[in-house]
């Protein structure tokens, strides 16, 4: 089953999810150095999809 790059699961960063599952984003990058990915590696993810509240 293929992953859908447009539907970010709870607890994941939308940008990281899309960049991990959409090969077209990095296709034209020199050596795979995507500025957005490098920024995330250095500074972390600024926003994540909130997880659902757990009863337990």
C-alpha positions as CSV (number, residue, x, y, z in Angstrom):
1,X,0.0,0.0,0.0
2,X,1.5,3.3,-1.1
3,X,1.7,6.2,1.4
4,X,-0.3,9.4,0.6
5,X,2.0,12.4,0.8
6,X,-1.0,14.8,1.1
7,X,-2.5,13.3,4.3
8,X,-0.1,13.8,7.2
9,X,-0.8,11.4,10.0
10,X,-1.2,12.7,13.6
11,X,2.1,13.5,15.4
12,X,4.0,14.0,12.1
13,X,5.3,17.3,10.6
14,X,3.5,18.0,7.3
15,X,6.6,19.2,5.6
16,X,8.7,16.2,6.7
17,X,5.9,13.8,5.7
18,X,5.5,15.3,2.2
19,X,9.3,15.5,1.6
20,X,9.7,11.9,2.7
21,X,6.9,10.5,0.5
22,X,7.0,12.7,-2.6
23,X,10.1,12.0,-4.7
24,X,9.4,14.9,-7.1
25,X,10.4,17.4,-4.4
26,X,14.0,16.3,-4.3
27,X,14.4,15.3,-8.0
28,X,16.1,18.6,-9.1
29,X,18.1,19.2,-5.9
30,X,22.0,19.1,-6.2
31,X,23.2,16.1,-4.2
32,X,19.8,15.9,-2.4
33,X,20.5,19.0,-0.3
34,X,16.9,20.4,0.0
35,X,17.0,23.8,1.9
36,X,13.8,23.0,3.7
37,X,15.1,19.6,4.8
38,X,18.4,21.0,6.0
39,X,16.6,23.7,8.0
40,X,14.5,21.0,9.6
41,X,17.6,18.9,10.4
42,X,19.2,21.9,12.1
43,X,16.2,23.6,13.8
44,X,13.7,20.8,14.2
45,X,10.1,20.7,13.0
46,X,8.1,24.0,13.8
47,X,4.7,22.4,13.6
48,X,3.2,18.9,13.8
49,X,-0.3,17.6,13.2
50,X,-1.8,17.2,16.7
51,X,-2.5,13.7,18.0
52,X,-5.9,12.8,19.1
53,X,-6.4,12.8,22.9
54,X,-6.2,9.4,24.4
55,X,-8.6,8.2,27.0
56,X,-5.9,6.3,28.8
